[in-house]
Amino acid sequence: MKKEELIVLVKEYIDVFAWTYEDMPGLDPQVAMHRLNIRSDAKPVKQQQRRLRPNIMEAIEVEVHCMRLHTGGTTSRLGC
């Protein structure tokens, strides 16, 4: 299928996609809810921010920029 055909197909069946929890009536919250198994008496600890190397940060910023330019599109390693 071509991209245009897929877009038409998704628009045709848009009502079958759930975008929020409220769009799924009757769904058991136990299925959709994430729980962390932590002790109730555990004290939260703030960790130091992890920094990436500058060249990796630059690559991440380029990828994010490309993703924002191309709505929902994929990005290439060679740039936008």
mmJSON file of the N, C-alpha and C atoms, coordinates in Angstrom:
{"data_MODEL":{"atom_site":{
"group_PDB":["ATOM","ATOM","ATOM","ATOM","ATOM","ATOM","ATOM","ATOM","ATOM","ATOM","ATOM","ATOM","ATOM","ATOM","ATOM","ATOM","ATOM","ATOM","ATOM","ATOM","ATOM","ATOM","ATOM","ATOM","ATOM","ATOM","ATOM","ATOM","ATOM","ATOM","ATOM","ATOM","ATOM","ATOM","ATOM","ATOM","ATOM","ATOM","ATOM","ATOM","ATOM","ATOM","ATOM","ATOM","ATOM","ATOM","ATOM","ATOM","ATOM","ATOM","ATOM","ATOM","ATOM","ATOM","ATOM","ATOM","ATOM","ATOM","ATOM","ATOM","ATOM","ATOM","ATOM","ATOM","ATOM","ATOM","ATOM","ATOM","ATOM","ATOM","ATOM","ATOM","ATOM","ATOM","ATOM","ATOM","ATOM","ATOM","ATOM","ATOM","ATOM","ATOM","ATOM","ATOM","ATOM","ATOM","ATOM","ATOM","ATOM","ATOM","ATOM","ATOM","ATOM","ATOM","ATOM","ATOM","ATOM","ATOM","ATOM","ATOM","ATOM","ATOM","ATOM","ATOM","ATOM","ATOM","ATOM","ATOM","ATOM","ATOM","ATOM","ATOM","ATOM","ATOM","ATOM","ATOM","ATOM","ATOM","ATOM","ATOM","ATOM","ATOM","ATOM","ATOM","ATOM","ATOM","ATOM","ATOM","ATOM","ATOM","ATOM","ATOM","ATOM","ATOM","ATOM","ATOM","ATOM","ATOM","ATOM","ATOM","ATOM","ATOM","ATOM","ATOM","ATOM","ATOM","ATOM","ATOM","ATOM","ATOM","ATOM","ATOM","ATOM","ATOM","ATOM","ATOM","ATOM","ATOM","ATOM","ATOM","ATOM","ATOM","ATOM","ATOM","ATOM","ATOM","ATOM","ATOM","ATOM","ATOM","ATOM","ATOM","ATOM","ATOM","ATOM","ATOM","ATOM","ATOM","ATOM","ATOM","ATOM","ATOM","ATOM","ATOM","ATOM","ATOM","ATOM","ATOM","ATOM","ATOM","ATOM","ATOM","ATOM","ATOM","ATOM","ATOM","ATOM","ATOM","ATOM","ATOM","ATOM","ATOM","ATOM","ATOM","ATOM","ATOM","ATOM","ATOM","ATOM","ATOM","ATOM","ATOM","ATOM","ATOM","ATOM","ATOM","ATOM","ATOM","ATOM","ATOM","ATOM","ATOM","ATOM","ATOM","ATOM","ATOM","ATOM","ATOM","ATOM","ATOM","ATOM","ATOM","ATOM","ATOM","ATOM","ATOM","ATOM","ATOM","ATOM","ATOM"],
"id":[1,2,3,4,5,6,7,8,9,10,11,12,13,14,15,16,17,18,19,20,21,22,23,24,25,26,27,28,29,30,31,32,33,34,35,36,37,38,39,40,41,42,43,44,45,46,47,48,49,50,51,52,53,54,55,56,57,58,59,60,61,62,63,64,65,66,67,68,69,70,71,72,73,74,75,76,77,78,79,80,81,82,83,84,85,86,87,88,89,90,91,92,93,94,95,96,97,98,99,100,101,102,103,104,105,106,107,108,109,110,111,112,113,114,115,116,117,118,119,120,121,122,123,124,125,126,127,128,129,130,131,132,133,134,135,136,137,138,139,140,141,142,143,144,145,146,147,148,149,150,151,152,153,154,155,156,157,158,159,160,161,162,163,164,165,166,167,168,169,170,171,172,173,174,175,176,177,178,179,180,181,182,183,184,185,186,187,188,189,190,191,192,193,194,195,196,197,198,199,200,201,202,203,204,205,206,207,208,209,210,211,212,213,214,215,216,217,218,219,220,221,222,223,224,225,226,227,228,229,230,231,232,233,234,235,236,237,238,239,240],
"type_symbol":["N","C","C","N","C","C","N","C","C","N","C","C","N","C","C","N","C","C","N","C","C","N","C","C","N","C","C","N","C","C","N","C","C","N","C","C","N","C","C","N","C","C","N","C","C","N","C","C","N","C","C","N","C","C","N","C","C","N","C","C","N","C","C","N","C","C","N","C","C","N","C","C","N","C","C","N","C","C","N","C","C","N","C","C","N","C","C","N","C","C","N","C","C","N","C","C","N","C","C","N","C","C","N","C","C","N","C","C","N","C","C","N","C","C","N","C","C","N","C","C","N","C","C","N","C","C","N","C","C","N","C","C","N","C","C","N","C","C","N","C","C","N","C","C","N","C","C","N","C","C","N","C","C","N","C","C","N","C","C","N","C","C","N","C","C","N","C","C","N","C","C","N","C","C","N","C","C","N","C","C","N","C","C","N","C","C","N","C","C","N","C","C","N","C","C","N","C","C","N","C","C","N","C","C","N","C","C","N","C","C","N","C","C","N","C","C","N","C","C","N","C","C","N","C","C","N","C","C","N","C","C","N","C","C","N","C","C","N","C","C"],
"label_atom_id":["N","CA","C","N","CA","C","N","CA","C","N","CA","C","N","CA","C","N","CA","C","N","CA","C","N","CA","C","N","CA","C","N","CA","C","N","CA","C","N","CA","C","N","CA","C","N","CA","C","N","CA","C","N","CA","C","N","CA","C","N","CA","C","N","CA","C","N","CA","C","N","CA","C","N","CA","C","N","CA","C","N","CA","C","N","CA","C","N","CA","C","N","CA","C","N","CA","C","N","CA","C","N","CA","C","N","CA","C","N","CA","C","N","CA","C","N","CA","C","N","CA","C","N","CA","C","N","CA","C","N","CA","C","N","CA","C","N","CA","C","N","CA","C","N","CA","C","N","CA","C","N","CA","C","N","CA","C","N","CA","C","N","CA","C","N","CA","C","N","CA","C","N","CA","C","N","CA","C","N","CA","C","N","CA","C","N","CA","C","N","CA","C","N","CA","C","N","CA","C","N","CA","C","N","CA","C","N","CA","C","N","CA","C","N","CA","C","N","CA","C","N","CA","C","N","CA","C","N","CA","C","N","CA","C","N","CA","C","N","CA","C","N","CA","C","N","CA","C","N","CA","C","N","CA","C","N","CA","C","N","CA","C","N","CA","C","N","CA","C","N","CA","C","N","CA","C","N","CA","C"],
"label_alt_id":[null,null,null,null,null,null,null,null,null,null,null,null,null,null,null,null,null,null,null,null,null,null,null,null,null,null,null,null,null,null,null,null,null,null,null,null,null,null,null,null,null,null,null,null,null,null,null,null,null,null,null,null,null,null,null,null,null,null,null,null,null,null,null,null,null,null,null,null,null,null,null,null,null,null,null,null,null,null,null,null,null,null,null,null,null,null,null,null,null,null,null,null,null,null,null,null,null,null,null,null,null,null,null,null,null,null,null,null,null,null,null,null,null,null,null,null,null,null,null,null,null,null,null,null,null,null,null,null,null,null,null,null,null,null,null,null,null,null,null,null,null,null,null,null,null,null,null,null,null,null,null,null,null,null,null,null,null,null,null,null,null,null,null,null,null,null,null,null,null,null,null,null,null,null,null,null,null,null,null,null,null,null,null,null,null,null,null,null,null,null,null,null,null,null,null,null,null,null,null,null,null,null,null,null,null,null,null,null,null,null,null,null,null,null,null,null,null,null,null,null,null,null,null,null,null,null,null,null,null,null,null,null,null,null,null,null,null,null,null,null],
"label_comp_id":["MET","MET","MET","LYS","LYS","LYS","LYS","LYS","LYS","GLU","GLU","GLU","GLU","GLU","GLU","LEU","LEU","LEU","ILE","ILE","ILE","VAL","VAL","VAL","LEU","LEU","LEU","VAL","VAL","VAL","LYS","LYS","LYS","GLU","GLU","GLU","TYR","TYR","TYR","ILE","ILE","ILE","ASP","ASP","ASP","VAL","VAL","VAL","PHE","PHE","PHE","ALA","ALA","ALA","TRP","TRP","TRP","THR","THR","THR","TYR","TYR","TYR","GLU","GLU","GLU","ASP","ASP","ASP","MET","MET","MET","PRO","PRO","PRO","GLY","GLY","GLY","LEU","LEU","LEU","ASP","ASP","ASP","PRO","PRO","PRO","GLN","GLN","GLN","VAL","VAL","VAL","ALA","ALA","ALA","MET","MET","MET","HIS","HIS","HIS","ARG","ARG","ARG","LEU","LEU","LEU","ASN","ASN","ASN","ILE","ILE","ILE","ARG","ARG","ARG","SER","SER","SER","ASP","ASP","ASP","ALA","ALA","ALA","LYS","LYS","LYS","PRO","PRO","PRO","VAL","VAL","VAL","LYS","LYS","LYS","GLN","GLN","GLN","GLN","GLN","GLN","GLN","GLN","GLN","ARG","ARG","ARG","ARG","ARG","ARG","LEU","LEU","LEU","ARG","ARG","ARG","PRO","PRO","PRO","ASN","ASN","ASN","ILE","ILE","ILE","MET","MET","MET","GLU","GLU","GLU","ALA","ALA","ALA","ILE","ILE","ILE","GLU","GLU","GLU","VAL","VAL","VAL","GLU","GLU","GLU","VAL","VAL","VAL","HIS","HIS","HIS","CYS","CYS","CYS","MET","MET","MET","ARG","ARG","ARG","LEU","LEU","LEU","HIS","HIS","HIS","THR","THR","THR","GLY","GLY","GLY","GLY","GLY","GLY","THR","THR","THR","THR","THR","THR","SER","SER","SER","ARG","ARG","ARG","LEU","LEU","LEU","GLY","GLY","GLY","CYS","CYS","CYS"],
"label_asym_id":["A","A","A","A","A","A","A","A","A","A","A","A","A","A","A","A","A","A","A","A","A","A","A","A","A","A","A","A","A","A","A","A","A","A","A","A","A","A","A","A","A","A","A","A","A","A","A","A","A","A","A","A","A","A","A","A","A","A","A","A","A","A","A","A","A","A","A","A","A","A","A","A","A","A","A","A","A","A","A","A","A","A","A","A","A","A","A","A","A","A","A","A","A","A","A","A","A","A","A","A","A","A","A","A","A","A","A","A","A","A","A","A","A","A","A","A","A","A","A","A","A","A","A","A","A","A","A","A","A","A","A","A","A","A","A","A","A","A","A","A","A","A","A","A","A","A","A","A","A","A","A","A","A","A","A","A","A","A","A","A","A","A","A","A","A","A","A","A","A","A","A","A","A","A","A","A","A","A","A","A","A","A","A","A","A","A","A","A","A","A","A","A","A","A","A","A","A","A","A","A","A","A","A","A","A","A","A","A","A","A","A","A","A","A","A","A","A","A","A","A","A","A","A","A","A","A","A","A","A","A","A","A","A","A","A","A","A","A","A","A"],
"label_entity_id":["1","1","1","1","1","1","1","1","1","1","1","1","1","1","1","1","1","1","1","1","1","1","1","1","1","1","1","1","1","1","1","1","1","1","1","1","1","1","1","1","1","1","1","1","1","1","1","1","1","1","1","1","1","1","1","1","1","1","1","1","1","1","1","1","1","1","1","1","1","1","1","1","1","1","1","1","1","1","1","1","1","1","1","1","1","1","1","1","1","1","1","1","1","1","1","1","1","1","1","1","1","1","1","1","1","1","1","1","1","1","1","1","1","1","1","1","1","1","1","1","1","1","1","1","1","1","1","1","1","1","1","1","1","1","1","1","1","1","1","1","1","1","1","1","1","1","1","1","1","1","1","1","1","1","1","1","1","1","1","1","1","1","1","1","1","1","1","1","1","1","1","1","1","1","1","1","1","1","1","1","1","1","1","1","1","1","1","1","1","1","1","1","1","1","1","1","1","1","1","1","1","1","1","1","1","1","1","1","1","1","1","1","1","1","1","1","1","1","1","1","1","1","1","1","1","1","1","1","1","1","1","1","1","1","1","1","1","1","1","1"],
"label_seq_id":[1,1,1,2,2,2,3,3,3,4,4,4,5,5,5,6,6,6,7,7,7,8,8,8,9,9,9,10,10,10,11,11,11,12,12,12,13,13,13,14,14,14,15,15,15,16,16,16,17,17,17,18,18,18,19,19,19,20,20,20,21,21,21,22,22,22,23,23,23,24,24,24,25,25,25,26,26,26,27,27,27,28,28,28,29,29,29,30,30,30,31,31,31,32,32,32,33,33,33,34,34,34,35,35,35,36,36,36,37,37,37,38,38,38,39,39,39,40,40,40,41,41,41,42,42,42,43,43,43,44,44,44,45,45,45,46,46,46,47,47,47,48,48,48,49,49,49,50,50,50,51,51,51,52,52,52,53,53,53,54,54,54,55,55,55,56,56,56,57,57,57,58,58,58,59,59,59,60,60,60,61,61,61,62,62,62,63,63,63,64,64,64,65,65,65,66,66,66,67,67,67,68,68,68,69,69,69,70,70,70,71,71,71,72,72,72,73,73,73,74,74,74,75,75,75,76,76,76,77,77,77,78,78,78,79,79,79,80,80,80],
"pdbx_PDB_ins_code":[null,null,null,null,null,null,null,null,null,null,null,null,null,null,null,null,null,null,null,null,null,null,null,null,null,null,null,null,null,null,null,null,null,null,null,null,null,null,null,null,null,null,null,null,null,null,null,null,null,null,null,null,null,null,null,null,null,null,null,null,null,null,null,null,null,null,null,null,null,null,null,null,null,null,null,null,null,null,null,null,null,null,null,null,null,null,null,null,null,null,null,null,null,null,null,null,null,null,null,null,null,null,null,null,null,null,null,null,null,null,null,null,null,null,null,null,null,null,null,null,null,null,null,null,null,null,null,null,null,null,null,null,null,null,null,null,null,null,null,null,null,null,null,null,null,null,null,null,null,null,null,null,null,null,null,null,null,null,null,null,null,null,null,null,null,null,null,null,null,null,null,null,null,null,null,null,null,null,null,null,null,null,null,null,null,null,null,null,null,null,null,null,null,null,null,null,null,null,null,null,null,null,null,null,null,null,null,null,null,null,null,null,null,null,null,null,null,null,null,null,null,null,null,null,null,null,null,null,null,null,null,null,null,null,null,null,null,null,null,null],
"Cartn_x":[0.835,0.0,0.871,0.406,1.098,0.689,1.5,1.249,-0.126,-0.49,-1.777,-2.937,-2.788,-3.837,-3.984,-2.865,-2.915,-3.599,-3.315,-3.935,-5.448,-5.885,-7.32,-7.945,-7.259,-7.753,-7.895,-6.874,-6.925,-8.057,-8.223,-9.305,-10.675,-10.766,-12.028,-12.404,-11.406,-11.653,-11.175,-11.215,-10.715,-11.451,-12.71,-13.496,-13.046,-12.202,-11.741,-10.492,-9.886,-8.69,-9.079,-8.445,-8.679,-7.491,-7.777,-6.706,-6.55,-7.604,-7.544,-8.229,-8.023,-8.659,-10.178,-10.676,-12.119,-12.731,-11.921,-12.407,-12.631,-12.285,-12.382,-13.331,-14.633,-15.564,-15.561,-15.687,-15.73,-14.371,-13.306,-11.964,-11.616,-11.147,-10.767,-9.535,-9.595,-8.443,-7.195,-7.368,-6.219,-5.411,-6.061,-5.373,-4.592,-5.172,-4.587,-3.685,-3.634,-2.899,-1.528,-0.525,0.83,1.071,1.615,1.903,3.373,3.945,5.314,5.271,5.978,6.027,7.125,6.762,7.719,7.129,7.986,7.536,6.878,5.83,5.115,5.942,6.926,7.751,9.064,9.244,10.48,10.502,11.667,11.826,12.339,11.709,12.175,13.571,14.375,15.735,15.872,16.309,16.526,17.906,17.92,19.178,19.749,21.061,21.705,21.27,21.193,20.848,21.971,21.592,22.586,22.793,24.013,24.331,24.934,24.556,25.099,26.253,27.058,28.159,27.585,28.28,27.753,27.404,28.209,27.906,26.632,26.362,25.139,23.944,24.092,23.014,22.65,23.646,23.401,22.61,22.971,22.256,20.806,20.591,19.231,18.413,19.004,18.289,17.924,18.81,18.522,17.353,17.363,16.286,14.95,14.942,13.705,13.205,14.105,13.73,13.107,13.725,13.202,11.829,11.657,10.373,9.279,9.636,8.643,8.311,9.274,9.023,8.108,8.347,7.583,6.575,5.36,4.358,4.176,4.549,4.36,5.275,6.156,7.018,8.263,8.981,10.232,11.364,12.456,13.601,14.716,15.555,16.676,17.954,18.939,20.197,20.964,20.613,21.352,20.791,19.729,19.123,17.673,17.07,15.631,15.451],
"Cartn_y":[-1.197,0.0,1.248,2.226,3.499,4.305,5.289,6.121,6.782,7.287,7.965,7.003,5.749,4.753,4.422,4.353,4.085,5.215,6.442,7.594,7.557,7.24,7.142,6.033,4.893,3.764,4.117,4.775,5.169,6.167,7.124,8.098,7.43,6.403,5.683,4.945,4.402,3.628,4.356,5.675,6.474,6.168,5.724,5.461,4.223,3.38,2.181,2.451,3.61,3.951,4.67,4.292,4.949,5.854,7.12,8.08,8.366,8.162,8.372,7.205,7.102,6.049,6.18,7.415,7.648,7.107,6.931,6.398,4.885,4.254,2.804,2.413,2.628,2.291,0.782,0.428,-0.979,-1.625,-0.891,-1.447,-1.531,-2.672,-2.874,-2.018,-1.132,-0.29,-1.1,-2.31,-3.147,-3.509,-3.514,-3.832,-2.622,-1.428,-0.22,0.543,0.153,0.925,0.306,1.145,0.708,0.93,-0.053,0.077,-0.22,0.516,0.273,-0.466,-1.569,-2.333,-1.769,-0.751,-0.157,-0.22,-0.207,-0.232,1.097,1.038,2.266,3.148,2.567,3.357,3.817,3.549,3.942,5.449,6.047,7.488,7.771,8.714,9.034,9.659,9.328,9.851,10.55,11.797,12.53,12.167,11.682,11.296,12.453,12.405,13.425,13.285,14.424,14.407,13.736,12.862,12.206,13.035,13.386,14.211,13.34,13.647,12.926,13.719,13.028,13.727,14.766,15.891,16.978,16.533,15.639,15.23,14.38,13.614,12.836,13.764,14.764,15.731,16.461,16.812,17.499,16.598,15.322,14.371,14.213,14.189,14.07,15.297,16.478,17.704,17.736,17.242,17.187,16.237,15.07,14.097,14.665,15.316,15.896,16.981,17.809,18.863,18.257,17.202,16.542,15.941,15.345,14.734,15.783,16.953,18.024,18.577,18.581,19.068,18.122,16.842,15.827,15.213,15.685,15.194,13.696,12.997,11.552,10.809,11.508,10.854,10.277,9.52,8.968,9.9,9.787,10.637,9.782,10.38,9.652,10.043,9.221,9.502,10.624,10.93,11.946,13.342,13.464,14.777,14.774,15.935,16.042,15.946],
"Cartn_z":[0.0,0.0,0.0,-0.693,-0.697,0.525,0.835,2.007,1.941,0.774,0.614,0.871,0.399,0.615,2.093,2.799,4.238,4.987,4.603,5.248,5.048,3.834,3.554,4.394,4.497,5.276,6.758,7.317,8.725,8.954,8.061,8.211,8.121,7.288,7.142,8.428,9.119,10.33,11.594,11.594,12.713,14.008,13.896,15.102,15.864,15.289,15.997,16.829,16.69,17.449,18.738,19.819,21.105,21.398,21.649,21.9,23.384,24.164,25.607,26.301,27.6,28.386,28.332,28.271,28.216,26.925,25.881,24.61,24.666,25.792,25.901,27.035,26.866,27.936,28.189,29.457,29.815,29.984,29.761,29.918,31.393,31.818,33.21,33.524,34.538,34.871,35.22,35.712,36.046,34.803,33.657,32.405,31.898,32.062,31.484,32.436,33.708,34.705,34.98,35.046,35.37,36.853,37.511,38.941,39.191,40.126,40.55,41.883,41.949,43.193,44.087,44.856,45.789,47.193,48.151,49.542,49.888,50.666,51.03,51.956,52.65,53.566,52.926,51.622,50.935,50.716,50.948,50.781,49.365,48.643,47.286,47.316,46.32,46.22,44.874,44.905,43.661,43.115,41.881,41.27,40.464,40.253,39.433,37.987,37.289,35.88,35.094,34.187,33.349,32.098,31.846,30.684,29.587,28.36,27.22,26.614,25.871,25.196,24.245,24.06,23.211,21.795,21.195,19.819,19.762,20.816,20.855,21.073,21.928,22.162,20.872,20.091,18.817,17.878,17.811,16.957,17.415,18.725,19.26,18.887,19.014,18.668,17.19,16.323,14.89,14.636,15.259,15.083,15.557,16.717,17.242,16.3,15.799,14.856,13.598,13.07,11.867,12.131,13.297,13.614,13.725,14.222,14.32,12.942,12.035,10.681,9.913,10.06,9.345,10.31,10.274,11.215,11.057,12.097,12.09,11.139,10.457,9.49,10.145,9.375,9.87,9.496,10.201,9.917,9.346,8.577,8.019,8.771,8.7,9.376,8.681,7.45,6.71,6.902,7.677,7.898,7.463,7.52,7.2,5.727],
"occupancy":[1.0,1.0,1.0,1.0,1.0,1.0,1.0,1.0,1.0,1.0,1.0,1.0,1.0,1.0,1.0,1.0,1.0,1.0,1.0,1.0,1.0,1.0,1.0,1.0,1.0,1.0,1.0,1.0,1.0,1.0,1.0,1.0,1.0,1.0,1.0,1.0,1.0,1.0,1.0,1.0,1.0,1.0,1.0,1.0,1.0,1.0,1.0,1.0,1.0,1.0,1.0,1.0,1.0,1.0,1.0,1.0,1.0,1.0,1.0,1.0,1.0,1.0,1.0,1.0,1.0,1.0,1.0,1.0,1.0,1.0,1.0,1.0,1.0,1.0,1.0,1.0,1.0,1.0,1.0,1.0,1.0,1.0,1.0,1.0,1.0,1.0,1.0,1.0,1.0,1.0,1.0,1.0,1.0,1.0,1.0,1.0,1.0,1.0,1.0,1.0,1.0,1.0,1.0,1.0,1.0,1.0,1.0,1.0,1.0,1.0,1.0,1.0,1.0,1.0,1.0,1.0,1.0,1.0,1.0,1.0,1.0,1.0,1.0,1.0,1.0,1.0,1.0,1.0,1.0,1.0,1.0,1.0,1.0,1.0,1.0,1.0,1.0,1.0,1.0,1.0,1.0,1.0,1.0,1.0,1.0,1.0,1.0,1.0,1.0,1.0,1.0,1.0,1.0,1.0,1.0,1.0,1.0,1.0,1.0,1.0,1.0,1.0,1.0,1.0,1.0,1.0,1.0,1.0,1.0,1.0,1.0,1.0,1.0,1.0,1.0,1.0,1.0,1.0,1.0,1.0,1.0,1.0,1.0,1.0,1.0,1.0,1.0,1.0,1.0,1.0,1.0,1.0,1.0,1.0,1.0,1.0,1.0,1.0,1.0,1.0,1.0,1.0,1.0,1.0,1.0,1.0,1.0,1.0,1.0,1.0,1.0,1.0,1.0,1.0,1.0,1.0,1.0,1.0,1.0,1.0,1.0,1.0,1.0,1.0,1.0,1.0,1.0,1.0,1.0,1.0,1.0,1.0,1.0,1.0,1.0,1.0,1.0,1.0,1.0,1.0],
"B_iso_or_equiv":[0.0,0.0,0.0,0.0,0.0,0.0,0.0,0.0,0.0,0.0,0.0,0.0,0.0,0.0,0.0,0.0,0.0,0.0,0.0,0.0,0.0,0.0,0.0,0.0,0.0,0.0,0.0,0.0,0.0,0.0,0.0,0.0,0.0,0.0,0.0,0.0,0.0,0.0,0.0,0.0,0.0,0.0,0.0,0.0,0.0,0.0,0.0,0.0,0.0,0.0,0.0,0.0,0.0,0.0,0.0,0.0,0.0,0.0,0.0,0.0,0.0,0.0,0.0,0.0,0.0,0.0,0.0,0.0,0.0,0.0,0.0,0.0,0.0,0.0,0.0,0.0,0.0,0.0,0.0,0.0,0.0,0.0,0.0,0.0,0.0,0.0,0.0,0.0,0.0,0.0,0.0,0.0,0.0,0.0,0.0,0.0,0.0,0.0,0.0,0.0,0.0,0.0,0.0,0.0,0.0,0.0,0.0,0.0,0.0,0.0,0.0,0.0,0.0,0.0,0.0,0.0,0.0,0.0,0.0,0.0,0.0,0.0,0.0,0.0,0.0,0.0,0.0,0.0,0.0,0.0,0.0,0.0,0.0,0.0,0.0,0.0,0.0,0.0,0.0,0.0,0.0,0.0,0.0,0.0,0.0,0.0,0.0,0.0,0.0,0.0,0.0,0.0,0.0,0.0,0.0,0.0,0.0,0.0,0.0,0.0,0.0,0.0,0.0,0.0,0.0,0.0,0.0,0.0,0.0,0.0,0.0,0.0,0.0,0.0,0.0,0.0,0.0,0.0,0.0,0.0,0.0,0.0,0.0,0.0,0.0,0.0,0.0,0.0,0.0,0.0,0.0,0.0,0.0,0.0,0.0,0.0,0.0,0.0,0.0,0.0,0.0,0.0,0.0,0.0,0.0,0.0,0.0,0.0,0.0,0.0,0.0,0.0,0.0,0.0,0.0,0.0,0.0,0.0,0.0,0.0,0.0,0.0,0.0,0.0,0.0,0.0,0.0,0.0,0.0,0.0,0.0,0.0,0.0,0.0,0.0,0.0,0.0,0.0,0.0,0.0],
"pdbx_formal_charge":[null,null,null,null,null,null,null,null,null,null,null,null,null,null,null,null,null,null,null,null,null,null,null,null,null,null,null,null,null,null,null,null,null,null,null,null,null,null,null,null,null,null,null,null,null,null,null,null,null,null,null,null,null,null,null,null,null,null,null,null,null,null,null,null,null,null,null,null,null,null,null,null,null,null,null,null,null,null,null,null,null,null,null,null,null,null,null,null,null,null,null,null,null,null,null,null,null,null,null,null,null,null,null,null,null,null,null,null,null,null,null,null,null,null,null,null,null,null,null,null,null,null,null,null,null,null,null,null,null,null,null,null,null,null,null,null,null,null,null,null,null,null,null,null,null,null,null,null,null,null,null,null,null,null,null,null,null,null,null,null,null,null,null,null,null,null,null,null,null,null,null,null,null,null,null,null,null,null,null,null,null,null,null,null,null,null,null,null,null,null,null,null,null,null,null,null,null,null,null,null,null,null,null,null,null,null,null,null,null,null,null,null,null,null,null,null,null,null,null,null,null,null,null,null,null,null,null,null,null,null,null,null,null,null,null,null,null,null,null,null],
"auth_seq_id":[1,1,1,2,2,2,3,3,3,4,4,4,5,5,5,6,6,6,7,7,7,8,8,8,9,9,9,10,10,10,11,11,11,12,12,12,13,13,13,14,14,14,15,15,15,16,16,16,17,17,17,18,18,18,19,19,19,20,20,20,21,21,21,22,22,22,23,23,23,24,24,24,25,25,25,26,26,26,27,27,27,28,28,28,29,29,29,30,30,30,31,31,31,32,32,32,33,33,33,34,34,34,35,35,35,36,36,36,37,37,37,38,38,38,39,39,39,40,40,40,41,41,41,42,42,42,43,43,43,44,44,44,45,45,45,46,46,46,47,47,47,48,48,48,49,49,49,50,50,50,51,51,51,52,52,52,53,53,53,54,54,54,55,55,55,56,56,56,57,57,57,58,58,58,59,59,59,60,60,60,61,61,61,62,62,62,63,63,63,64,64,64,65,65,65,66,66,66,67,67,67,68,68,68,69,69,69,70,70,70,71,71,71,72,72,72,73,73,73,74,74,74,75,75,75,76,76,76,77,77,77,78,78,78,79,79,79,80,80,80],
"auth_comp_id":["MET","MET","MET","LYS","LYS","LYS","LYS","LYS","LYS","GLU","GLU","GLU","GLU","GLU","GLU","LEU","LEU","LEU","ILE","ILE","ILE","VAL","VAL","VAL","LEU","LEU","LEU","VAL","VAL","VAL","LYS","LYS","LYS","GLU","GLU","GLU","TYR","TYR","TYR","ILE","ILE","ILE","ASP","ASP","ASP","VAL","VAL","VAL","PHE","PHE","PHE","ALA","ALA","ALA","TRP","TRP","TRP","THR","THR","THR","TYR","TYR","TYR","GLU","GLU","GLU","ASP","ASP","ASP","MET","MET","MET","PRO","PRO","PRO","GLY","GLY","GLY","LEU","LEU","LEU","ASP","ASP","ASP","PRO","PRO","PRO","GLN","GLN","GLN","VAL","VAL","VAL","ALA","ALA","ALA","MET","MET","MET","HIS","HIS","HIS","ARG","ARG","ARG","LEU","LEU","LEU","ASN","ASN","ASN","ILE","ILE","ILE","ARG","ARG","ARG","SER","SER","SER","ASP","ASP","ASP","ALA","ALA","ALA","LYS","LYS","LYS","PRO","PRO","PRO","VAL","VAL","VAL","LYS","LYS","LYS","GLN","GLN","GLN","GLN","GLN","GLN","GLN","GLN","GLN","ARG","ARG","ARG","ARG","ARG","ARG","LEU","LEU","LEU","ARG","ARG","ARG","PRO","PRO","PRO","ASN","ASN","ASN","ILE","ILE","ILE","MET","MET","MET","GLU","GLU","GLU","ALA","ALA","ALA","ILE","ILE","ILE","GLU","GLU","GLU","VAL","VAL","VAL","GLU","GLU","GLU","VAL","VAL","VAL","HIS","HIS","HIS","CYS","CYS","CYS","MET","MET","MET","ARG","ARG","ARG","LEU","LEU","LEU","HIS","HIS","HIS","THR","THR","THR","GLY","GLY","GLY","GLY","GLY","GLY","THR","THR","THR","THR","THR","THR","SER","SER","SER","ARG","ARG","ARG","LEU","LEU","LEU","GLY","GLY","GLY","CYS","CYS","CYS"],
"auth_asym_id":["A","A","A","A","A","A","A","A","A","A","A","A","A","A","A","A","A","A","A","A","A","A","A","A","A","A","A","A","A","A","A","A","A","A","A","A","A","A","A","A","A","A","A","A","A","A","A","A","A","A","A","A","A","A","A","A","A","A","A","A","A","A","A","A","A","A","A","A","A","A","A","A","A","A","A","A","A","A","A","A","A","A","A","A","A","A","A","A","A","A","A","A","A","A","A","A","A","A","A","A","A","A","A","A","A","A","A","A","A","A","A","A","A","A","A","A","A","A","A","A","A","A","A","A","A","A","A","A","A","A","A","A","A","A","A","A","A","A","A","A","A","A","A","A","A","A","A","A","A","A","A","A","A","A","A","A","A","A","A","A","A","A","A","A","A","A","A","A","A","A","A","A","A","A","A","A","A","A","A","A","A","A","A","A","A","A","A","A","A","A","A","A","A","A","A","A","A","A","A","A","A","A","A","A","A","A","A","A","A","A","A","A","A","A","A","A","A","A","A","A","A","A","A","A","A","A","A","A","A","A","A","A","A","A","A","A","A","A","A","A"],
"auth_atom_id":["N","CA","C","N","CA","C","N","CA","C","N","CA","C","N","CA","C","N","CA","C","N","CA","C","N","CA","C","N","CA","C","N","CA","C","N","CA","C","N","CA","C","N","CA","C","N","CA","C","N","CA","C","N","CA","C","N","CA","C","N","CA","C","N","CA","C","N","CA","C","N","CA","C","N","CA","C","N","CA","C","N","CA","C","N","CA","C","N","CA","C","N","CA","C","N","CA","C","N","CA","C","N","CA","C","N","CA","C","N","CA","C","N","CA","C","N","CA","C","N","CA","C","N","CA","C","N","CA","C","N","CA","C","N","CA","C","N","CA","C","N","CA","C","N","CA","C","N","CA","C","N","CA","C","N","CA","C","N","CA","C","N","CA","C","N","CA","C","N","CA","C","N","CA","C","N","CA","C","N","CA","C","N","CA","C","N","CA","C","N","CA","C","N","CA","C","N","CA","C","N","CA","C","N","CA","C","N","CA","C","N","CA","C","N","CA","C","N","CA","C","N","CA","C","N","CA","C","N","CA","C","N","CA","C","N","CA","C","N","CA","C","N","CA","C","N","CA","C","N","CA","C","N","CA","C","N","CA","C","N","CA","C","N","CA","C","N","CA","C","N","CA","C","N","CA","C","N","CA","C"],
"pdbx_PDB_model_num":[1,1,1,1,1,1,1,1,1,1,1,1,1,1,1,1,1,1,1,1,1,1,1,1,1,1,1,1,1,1,1,1,1,1,1,1,1,1,1,1,1,1,1,1,1,1,1,1,1,1,1,1,1,1,1,1,1,1,1,1,1,1,1,1,1,1,1,1,1,1,1,1,1,1,1,1,1,1,1,1,1,1,1,1,1,1,1,1,1,1,1,1,1,1,1,1,1,1,1,1,1,1,1,1,1,1,1,1,1,1,1,1,1,1,1,1,1,1,1,1,1,1,1,1,1,1,1,1,1,1,1,1,1,1,1,1,1,1,1,1,1,1,1,1,1,1,1,1,1,1,1,1,1,1,1,1,1,1,1,1,1,1,1,1,1,1,1,1,1,1,1,1,1,1,1,1,1,1,1,1,1,1,1,1,1,1,1,1,1,1,1,1,1,1,1,1,1,1,1,1,1,1,1,1,1,1,1,1,1,1,1,1,1,1,1,1,1,1,1,1,1,1,1,1,1,1,1,1,1,1,1,1,1,1,1,1,1,1,1,1]
}}}
